[in-house]
Amino acid sequence: MTRYRELVGLGGGSVVYEYTSSIPHDREIFREAVLVLSAHLLHLRERGLIPGEAACRLAEALREALARGPGLLEGGYEDVWEALEDWLQRRAGEAAGFLPLGRSRNDHVSAALRLYSLRMLAELLRWLVEARRALLEAAGRLEGVPVLFHTHSQPSQLATLDCLLLAWEESLASSFQLASAAAGLVDRSPLGASAGAGTLAPLEPGRLAWLLGFREAIVNPLYAAGSRFDVSAAAAAAALFLVEASRIAEDLMLYSSPYVGAARLPEEHVATSSVMPHKRNPATLEVLRARAARAVGLLAGLLSVQKGLPSGYSLDLQEANPLLYMVLRDAAEAAWLLADLLPRVEWSRERLEELAERYMAWGAELAEALALKTGRPFREAYAEAAAAIREGRAGELLKSLGYASPFELVAARSTGCRPGAGRAEALQRLERDAAEAERLYSRVVGSMQRLLEKLGEVAAECRG
């Protein structure tokens, strides 16, 4: 068994392995770790830094590692890198000794984290597009259906359901833009940085970046190997999306509550009680809401681990990795959940109309209409509208201003919630973002396929 501490003459080690090993959570980036090693191997071969026979034997072993998956990781190692190196030595013998040239765990784990983050962001962006598409389709179908908006959990203004759905879509569009910007930061290769100052081996960082599918290479090696800023930006974007998603979830739980009865959640997203058979619990939305709360804590933990660390790699950063994995995974799953749920929510037009007629939520518009039609100061019109509402004369005042109903009044808005307002622009924005998401996803998938094909070609040289 190859252990780094034994190679340099350190004795003991049980405490180190038991207390500091990252093997349990390194399984999350096992695939990325093997891909990073594969790109490094291919580049060593391109540069003539490894014998052909050794290269093909290692390529075959790495292909086997990918096929077997993280299950091959065993305890007794510091991390996935030490475990893989020992596994490769057992599979390929002395050939494995060529692979560590020009690399360090520092730049390789940074690359694996970036690959993982980029993959999860690509998934998040794709599902955000689908969730937004569902909202825009529903907004077109439900245009003009009245709905009460709230401030301070009280009815505030009478609006339309399409305006509410477009608000949700815009929050997801902002989430998309933030995640896309984070992807741009993550999409850079740290390979060639070695431990943090570079390597004597004649490597080409740009070529290594291309082999792994990164957009470009990071120039400064200390930042490349020791910083977690870029992947933390991805985590921040994921956490902010989850917070927005939790607000959508809360709205849906409110509207679907039997006390409101304006929406019905699809059966696939509800659960029942073990003792109360009448229950339709909004199970998936409750879990989403909880994970959003957890994401805030995960992000705080991720940043706290980094706060005050000196430049360069410290093992503290290892403890931040599972926090990163969880928040990115939760975000991608939440976007998938919304994309699955939103197209199937059933809205009750009759119930929404009933609620709109029952509760006063057009006082602001009544005061504005009075001020605009009479030329009086708004505060004076506000006081008169308040008196009319208090005395039960609001309908009478409304008709005196020439409006047949509150719905006609709010439809006269110059800005904000008007039937169909903003949907065309949102559709254009969605199509632009959909194309961007598909380009990123295709590049992530395509570059991995290309890498594996090249690895297969090298492995075949031994068999040939």
C-alpha positions in Angstrom: 0.0 0.0 0.0 1.5 3.4 -1.1 1.1 6.0 1.6 2.9 9.3 1.2 3.9 9.5 4.9 5.6 6.1 4.7 7.5 7.2 1.5 9.1 10.1 3.4 9.8 8.0 6.6 7.0 9.2 8.9 5.9 6.5 11.3 2.5 5.8 12.9 -0.3 7.6 11.1 -3.4 6.0 12.5 -4.5 9.3 14.1 -4.0 11.1 10.9 -5.9 8.6 8.8 -8.8 8.3 11.3 -9.2 12.0 12.0 -8.3 13.8 8.8 -9.2 11.4 6.0 -11.5 12.8 3.4 -12.4 9.5 1.8 -16.0 9.5 2.9 -16.9 12.7 1.1 -14.3 12.4 -1.7 -16.6 9.8 -3.2 -18.6 12.8 -4.4 -15.8 13.9 -6.7 -14.4 10.5 -7.5 -15.3 10.7 -11.2 -13.8 14.2 -11.4 -10.6 13.0 -9.7 -10.1 10.2 -12.2 -10.8 12.6 -15.1 -8.2 15.1 -13.8 -5.7 12.3 -13.6 -6.6 11.1 -17.1 -6.0 14.6 -18.6 -2.7 14.8 -16.7 -1.7 11.3 -18.1 -2.6 12.3 -21.6 -0.6 15.5 -21.4 2.5 13.7 -20.0 2.3 11.4 -22.9 1.9 14.3 -25.4 5.0 15.9 -23.9 7.1 12.7 -24.0 7.3 12.6 -20.2 6.1 9.1 -19.7 7.0 5.9 -21.6 4.4 4.7 -24.0 4.0 1.3 -22.3 3.4 3.0 -18.9 1.0 5.4 -20.4 -1.2 2.7 -22.0 -1.2 0.6 -18.8 -2.2 3.6 -16.7 -4.9 4.6 -19.2 -6.4 1.1 -19.0 -6.3 1.3 -15.2 -8.0 4.7 -15.2 -10.7 3.4 -17.5 -11.3 0.6 -15.1 -11.5 3.0 -12.2 -14.2 5.0 -13.9 -16.1 1.8 -14.6 -15.9 0.6 -11.1 -16.8 4.0 -9.6 -16.3 5.3 -6.0 -16.9 1.9 -4.6 -13.3 1.1 -5.1 -12.3 3.7 -2.5 -11.3 2.1 0.8 -10.4 3.4 4.2 -6.8 3.8 5.4 -5.9 6.6 3.0 -5.7 10.4 3.5 -7.8 11.1 0.5 -9.0 10.1 -3.0 -5.6 11.0 -4.5 -3.6 8.7 -2.2 -6.1 5.9 -2.6 -6.1 6.2 -6.4 -2.3 6.3 -6.6 -2.1 3.1 -4.6 -4.8 1.5 -6.7 -3.1 2.4 -9.9 0.2 1.0 -8.5 -1.5 -2.3 -7.8 -3.0 -2.3 -11.3 -0.2 -0.9 -13.4 2.9 -1.6 -11.2 5.9 0.7 -11.6 4.2 2.6 -14.4 2.2 4.4 -11.7 5.3 6.1 -10.5 5.4 8.3 -13.6 2.0 9.9 -13.1 2.8 12.2 -10.1 5.3 14.2 -12.2 4.2 17.8 -12.6 1.2 17.6 -10.3 0.2 18.0 -6.7 -2.9 17.2 -4.8 -3.3 20.9 -4.5 -3.9 21.8 -8.2 -5.6 18.5 -8.8 -8.2 18.8 -6.1 -8.8 22.4 -7.2 -9.5 21.1 -10.8 -11.8 18.4 -9.5 -13.8 20.9 -7.4 -14.1 23.1 -10.5 -15.2 20.3 -12.7 -17.8 19.2 -10.1 -19.1 22.7 -9.7 -19.3 23.3 -13.4 -21.2 20.1 -13.9 -23.7 21.0 -11.1 -24.1 24.5 -12.4 -24.8 23.2 -15.9 -27.5 21.0 -14.4 -28.9 23.9 -12.4 -29.0 26.2 -15.4 -30.8 23.6 -17.6 -33.5 22.9 -15.0 -33.9 26.6 -14.3 -34.7 27.1 -18.0 -37.4 24.4 -17.8 -39.0 25.8 -14.6 -39.1 29.2 -16.2 -40.6 27.9 -19.4 -43.4 26.3 -17.3 -44.1 29.6 -15.6 -44.3 31.5 -18.8 -46.6 29.0 -20.4 -48.9 29.1 -17.3 -48.8 33.0 -17.4 -50.0 33.0 -21.0 -52.8 30.5 -20.1 -53.9 32.3 -17.0 -53.6 35.8 -18.2 -56.0 38.2 -16.5 -57.1 35.9 -13.7 -57.3 38.1 -10.5 -55.1 37.4 -7.6 -54.4 39.2 -4.3 -50.9 40.4 -3.6 -49.8 40.8 0.0 -47.5 43.0 2.0 -47.0 42.2 5.7 -49.1 39.1 5.1 -52.2 41.2 4.5 -54.0 41.9 1.2 -52.3 44.8 -0.5 -53.1 45.2 -4.2 -55.4 43.4 -6.6 -53.3 42.0 -9.5 -53.4 39.1 -11.9 -52.1 35.6 -11.7 -49.9 36.0 -14.7 -48.1 38.9 -13.0 -47.4 36.6 -10.0 -46.1 33.8 -12.2 -43.9 36.3 -14.1 -42.5 37.5 -10.8 -41.5 34.0 -10.0 -40.0 33.6 -13.4 -38.0 36.8 -13.0 -36.5 35.6 -9.7 -35.4 32.4 -11.5 -34.1 34.5 -14.3 -31.9 36.4 -11.9 -30.8 33.1 -10.3 -29.9 32.0 -13.8 -27.8 35.1 -14.4 -26.0 34.7 -11.1 -25.3 31.0 -11.6 -24.1 31.7 -15.2 -21.7 34.3 -13.9 -20.4 31.9 -11.3 -19.9 29.3 -14.0 -17.7 31.7 -15.9 -15.4 32.0 -12.8 -15.3 28.2 -12.2 -14.7 27.4 -15.9 -10.9 27.8 -15.6 -8.2 25.2 -15.2 -5.7 25.3 -12.3 -3.6 22.4 -13.7 0.1 23.2 -14.0 0.1 25.1 -10.7 1.3 22.0 -8.8 1.5 22.8 -5.1 1.1 26.5 -5.7 4.2 27.9 -7.4 4.4 25.7 -10.6 6.5 22.8 -11.8 9.8 22.1 -13.6 8.0 19.7 -15.8 7.4 21.2 -19.3 3.6 21.3 -19.2 1.3 23.5 -21.1 -1.5 24.8 -18.8 -3.6 25.8 -21.8 -3.5 22.3 -23.3 -4.4 20.8 -19.9 -7.3 23.2 -19.8 -8.5 22.1 -23.2 -8.1 18.4 -22.4 -10.5 18.8 -19.4 -12.9 21.1 -21.3 -12.2 24.3 -19.3 -12.6 27.6 -21.1 -9.1 28.8 -20.2 -6.2 28.3 -17.7 -5.7 30.3 -14.6 -2.5 32.4 -14.9 -1.4 32.7 -11.2 -0.5 29.3 -9.7 -0.9 30.4 -6.1 -4.5 31.4 -6.7 -5.1 28.4 -8.9 -4.1 25.9 -6.3 -5.0 27.6 -3.0 -8.1 29.7 -3.6 -11.7 28.6 -3.3 -13.2 31.9 -4.3 -14.6 30.8 -7.6 -16.3 27.6 -6.3 -17.6 29.6 -3.4 -19.2 32.0 -5.8 -20.9 29.0 -7.3 -22.1 28.0 -3.8 -23.3 31.5 -3.2 -25.3 31.5 -6.4 -26.8 28.1 -5.5 -27.8 29.3 -2.0 -29.4 32.5 -3.3 -31.4 30.5 -5.8 -32.5 28.2 -3.0 -33.7 31.1 -0.9 -35.7 32.4 -3.9 -37.1 29.0 -4.5 -38.1 28.7 -0.9 -40.3 31.8 -1.3 -42.0 30.3 -4.3 -42.5 27.2 -2.3 -44.0 29.1 0.5 -46.4 31.0 -1.9 -47.5 27.7 -3.4 -48.1 26.2 0.1 -50.2 29.3 1.0 -52.3 29.2 -2.2 -52.8 25.4 -2.0 -53.8 25.5 1.7 -57.4 24.4 2.2 -57.9 27.7 3.9 -57.2 29.5 0.6 -58.0 26.8 -1.9 -56.7 28.7 -4.9 -54.3 26.0 -6.2 -53.9 22.3 -6.1 -50.5 20.6 -6.0 -49.9 17.5 -8.2 -50.2 14.2 -6.3 -46.6 13.3 -7.1 -45.5 16.1 -4.8 -47.8 15.5 -1.8 -47.7 13.0 1.0 -50.2 11.8 3.6 -50.2 11.1 7.3 -49.7 7.7 8.9 -52.8 8.4 11.1 -54.8 11.2 9.3 -55.8 9.8 5.9 -57.4 13.1 4.8 -54.0 14.9 4.8 -52.3 16.2 1.6 -49.0 17.4 2.9 -46.9 19.5 0.5 -43.9 17.2 1.1 -41.5 18.2 -1.6 -42.0 21.9 -1.0 -41.4 21.5 2.7 -38.2 19.7 2.0 -37.1 22.3 -0.5 -37.8 25.0 2.1 -35.7 23.2 4.7 -32.9 22.7 2.3 -32.9 26.4 1.5 -32.5 27.2 5.2 -29.7 24.6 5.3 -28.0 26.2 2.3 -27.7 29.5 4.1 -25.8 27.7 6.9 -23.7 25.7 4.5 -22.6 28.8 2.7 -21.8 30.5 6.0 -19.7 27.4 6.9 -18.0 27.3 3.6 -16.9 30.9 3.8 -16.0 30.7 7.5 -13.5 27.9 6.8 -11.7 30.1 4.3 -11.9 33.3 6.4 -8.4 34.3 7.6 -6.5 31.5 6.0 -3.1 32.4 4.7 -2.6 32.2 0.9 -1.9 28.8 -0.4 -3.4 25.4 0.5 -4.3 24.4 4.0 -6.1 21.2 5.0 -8.9 23.4 6.4 -10.1 23.7 2.9 -10.7 20.0 2.8 -13.4 20.4 5.5 -15.2 22.9 3.3 -15.6 20.5 0.4 -18.7 18.5 1.6 -20.4 21.9 2.3 -19.8 22.8 -1.3 -21.1 19.5 -2.6 -24.3 19.7 -0.6 -25.3 23.2 -1.5 -24.7 22.7 -5.2 -26.5 19.3 -5.2 -29.4 20.7 -3.3 -29.7 23.6 -5.8 -29.7 21.4 -8.9 -32.3 19.1 -7.3 -34.5 22.0 -6.3 -34.5 23.4 -9.9 -35.4 19.9 -11.1 -38.2 19.8 -8.6 -39.7 23.1 -9.7 -39.4 22.1 -13.3 -41.4 19.0 -12.5 -44.0 20.6 -10.3 -44.8 24.0 -11.8 -46.4 22.7 -15.1 -48.8 20.6 -13.1 -50.1 23.0 -10.5 -53.9 23.5 -11.0 -55.2 27.0 -10.3 -58.8 27.7 -9.5 -60.0 30.7 -11.4 -63.3 30.7 -9.5 -61.7 30.7 -6.1 -59.2 33.5 -7.0 -62.1 35.6 -8.3 -64.0 35.0 -5.1 -61.1 36.0 -2.9 -60.5 39.1 -5.1 -64.1 40.2 -4.5 -64.1 39.4 -0.8 -61.1 41.5 0.3 -60.3 45.1 -0.2 -57.0 45.3 -2.1 -57.5 48.3 -4.4 -57.3 51.2 -2.0 -54.1 52.5 -3.5 -55.6 52.6 -6.9 -58.8 54.2 -5.6 -56.8 57.1 -4.0 -54.7 57.5 -7.2 -57.7 57.6 -9.5 -59.3 60.2 -7.3 -56.2 62.4 -7.3 -55.6 62.0 -11.0 -59.2 62.7 -12.0 -59.8 65.7 -9.7 -56.3 67.2 -9.7 -56.3 67.2 -5.9 -53.2 66.5 -3.8 -52.7 62.7 -3.4 -52.6 62.9 0.4 -56.0 64.6 0.4 -57.4 62.0 -2.0 -55.8 59.3 0.2 -57.7 60.5 3.2 -61.0 60.6 1.3 -60.5 57.1 -0.1 -59.7 55.9 3.5 -62.9 57.4 4.8 -64.9 55.8 2.0 -63.4 52.4 2.7 -64.0 52.8 6.4 -67.7 53.9 5.9 -68.5 51.2 3.3 -68.7 53.7 0.4 -65.7 52.6 -1.6 -67.8 51.0 -4.4 -69.9 54.2 -4.6 -66.7 56.3 -4.9 -65.3 54.0 -7.5 -68.4 54.3 -9.7 -68.4 58.1 -9.4 -64.9 58.0 -10.9 -66.2 56.1 -13.9 -65.0 52.6 -13.1 -67.6 49.8 -13.2 -65.5 47.4 -11.0 -62.2 47.1 -9.1 -61.0 44.9 -12.0 -61.5 47.7 -14.4 -59.7 50.1 -12.1 -56.6 48.0 -11.7 -56.5 47.2 -15.4 -56.0 51.0 -16.0 -52.5 50.9 -14.4 -49.8 52.6 -16.4 -47.1 50.4 -15.0 -46.7 47.1 -13.2 -49.3 44.4 -13.3 -51.3 44.7 -16.4 -52.6 41.7 -18.5 -49.8 40.3 -20.5 -47.3 42.9 -19.5 -43.7 41.7 -19.5 -44.3 38.2 -20.9 -43.0 38.8 -24.4 -39.7 40.2 -23.0 -39.5 37.3 -20.6 -39.9 34.8 -23.4 -37.1 36.5 -25.4 -34.9 36.4 -22.3 -35.7 32.7 -21.8 -34.8 31.7 -25.3 -31.4 33.5 -25.0 -30.7 31.8 -21.7 -31.9 28.4 -22.9 -29.3 28.6 -25.7 -26.6 29.5 -23.3 -27.5 26.7 -20.9 -27.5 24.2 -23.7 -24.1 25.3 -25.0 -22.5 25.0 -21.5 -24.1 21.6 -20.9 -23.1 20.3 -24.3 -19.6 21.5 -23.8 -19.3 19.9 -20.4 -20.6 16.6 -21.7 -18.8 16.7 -25.0 -15.4 17.5 -23.5 -15.7 14.6 -21.1 -16.6 12.2 -23.9 -13.6 13.5 -25.9 -11.3 13.0 -23.0 -12.5 9.4 -22.5 -12.1 8.7 -26.2 -8.5 9.8 -26.1 -7.9 7.8 -23.0 -9.4 4.8 -24.8 -7.1 5.3 -27.7 -4.0 5.3 -25.4 -5.2 2.2 -23.6 -5.7 0.4 -26.9 -2.0 0.8 -27.8 -1.1 -1.8 -25.2 -3.7 -4.2 -26.6 -2.6 -3.6 -30.1 
